[in-house]
């Protein structure tokens, strides 16, 4: 029809979201727990405003998605860093470091699960240990799970943090959206899933205070369609992304060994260790952009631990991934020759 006025989220929309979470993630949720957000990044800001005050401390685990840091700084809160530990096979949480970093004004922990950019899918035991520590210190957890549908093969499985126990759910705000999974970020759809009525009320007040609590009709319809009709497509997509990852990992290992592609468990983002090129961060960024003619995200924007890395989007046609590898190889060969 030609009328695109104000919209509401229908019962069928809420059923679609709840059914998806139950089927894909074994988490049974209630429609009453859902609070509309226009995306995870605005939701991070709403959470910071709802649950903390200026000067309070908020924990992040760098290298991490850069809007985490921005949402803290621009709202006048303090960043408390708990950097991930780089291990031979990838990354791990540093819970000992977290316990030491927490102070008397630490109020919030922002979790990235699966983690962007390092590609970890946190195990249930890791999440339980993290949550137990936060609960013992009365710290709320905001869990960004926007990549939860994008878990690759290899036996990994995403665990929604709030599904681990009722006690953890009572202290957790889970942020989800179909945006990354189905490539509809421009339709500004997302949900905060909050089982605790008091937390939900406080969060909703922050959303309503922003004046943007009304979703758009296209986003409503697209999200419902994706969750009800898109599962088979997603299963194919995951295989495609995994094949792209293998292409990049195998190509670099055999032809550009100066760059190491770290293991990828979830997301569609490859984390490239470029230390073997022997460049500082400014030179590395110029090399990729000017010499290789590739526009990747430079590691330092993800904070501590990002130096010497580049992040590559694998959610692209195979032909583009192949072309990117050819460009990278040409640039590296030229550099070797001096």
Secondary structure, 3 states (H helix, E strand, C coil): CCCCCCCCCCHHHHHHHHHHHHHHHCCCCCHHHEEEECCHHHHHHHHHHHHCCCCCEEEECCCCCCHHHHHHHCCCCEEEECCCEEECCEEECCHHHHHHHCCCCEEEEEEECCCCCCCCCCCHHHHHHHHHHHHHCCCEEEEECCCCCCECCCCCCCCCHHHCCHHHHCCEEEEECCHHHHCCHHHCCEEEECCCHHHHHHHHHHHHHHCCCCCCHHHHHHHHHHHHHCHHHHHHHHHHHHHHHHHHHHHHHHHCCCCEECCCCECCEEEEECHHHCCCHHHHHHHHHHHCCCCCEEHHHHCCCCCCEEEEECCCCHHHHHHHHHHHHHHHHHHHHC
